[in-house]
Amino acid sequence: MRRPLAWFRSRPLRSRLALLTATAVAVAVAAVSLACWFVTRAQLEAELDSSLRDTRITDDEAQRLLGSCAPGSGNRPFPAGPAQTLQIVTTTGDLCTLGTSPIPAQAGDLAVARGQQPFALHTTNALNGTEMRVYSYPVVIGNQPVAVSVARPLDEIDRSMSTLAWVLLLVSGIGVVGAGAAGLWVARTGLEPVDRLTGAVEHVAATEDLTVRIPAEGEDEIARLSRSFNAMTAALATSRDRQAQLIADAGHELRTPLTSLRTNVELLARSEETGRAIPPEDRRALMASVKAQMTELAALIGDLQELARPDAAQQGPLEVVPLHTILRAALDRARLRGPELTFVTDLAPWYVRAEPAALERALVNVLDNAVKFSPRRGTVEVTLMRGELTVRDQGPGIPPEELPHVFDRFWRSPSARSLPGSGLGLSIVARTVHQAGGTVALTPAARGAGTVATLRLPGAPTPPPSVVADEGLDES
């Protein structure tokens, strides 16, 4: 069984469809033909039985027929013809036959002759081997009950059924061949969109040309598949463009610190080679610049690694964490970077489901952004109420036309290009918040100068009981 199935599966799809169509039609035609043959035979037999029941002779005619069987009676008075046989069956089983060949009396015929049943209808063979359909009914000759049997050969039905069988076989064969041809035509027509899709996929695989699009008409499965393919190639093209843009932007951002670092290192190396000492203050400045550039490179590489991960990837499993506690740790780091700033905080407990390290990094980026743009001795207001975190600085603010771009990778405001940073911090913030199911936005401050960063994270003011029991979280 496996070998035919393997052969069938190795055929082209259109051949399999044509073969399946022809097989289905053949089965249907065979079932209809058999049903037609049996119904027709049953109807012909019913008509034959009805004709036999209608053929009756009177008692006098039966007596004359019985008398014709006596020796020396002369010619028979009732020539039945080649298609019909008349026969009288006595209670003792004696026969008087008018026809081509006597028909042996059956038990039903004897029962009718003896008055045990009103009639008998059966099929049997005559002495010459002809298959006969026999109908027997009772008649009384004088005082002697007998049975009159009327019989007709079944050859006439068999000849008709044989002719019908050949006709059905011929029609079935024509139908199967026609169904196979129609199935092949339908398969070719129906699979034409699949051929186009296959050609497009092979073209993309061979040339990596993601601009290929397949016309999608209608709402059938092929059209849906075509639209899905078009959406996939568009997404792949967008992803490739974003990857190329990320590489170009990363190269541009890496070039600046690398150029500065190379210049400083060359100055130090030239001083060593020529023996001309660099003044101590200049040397300290060069070393500080080298250290700053190394720090900037490390931060930029870390940001690139974070953004290079797939959106579905996480550094660790999601877990219920206290947002207010992580925010306090981020505030401690922000105070170290802006010791001259004043931080006004109002933090209410709030628990979220997130990855702790990624969430802390996002919060640090938001606070660093506020520290970087705040004036000396400025104030940074941090509020956390029912899952809404707002961070307001007193910096110059962001022009309205630049707000749609603040979360783009490597985007930096023209006024901030002289400040340290890679333009990736807010991109990481948006990514982390979205993965936690929240939203983030930057808006101008309602009163005075500055910018307000708003993060909304789904959660609850208290952790689930299971988390409290398992990890001993402090609900306060």
Helices and strands as residue ranges (DSSP letters): H 2-10, H 13-54, H 59-68, E 85-89, E 95-98, H 107-113, E 120-125, E 131-141, E 144-153, H 155-190, H 192-207, H 221-274, H 280-308, E 319-322, H 323-337, E 342-347, E 351-354, H 356-373, E 379-385, E 388-392, G 400-405, G 414-416, H 425-435, E 439-444, E 451-456, E 459-460, H 465-471
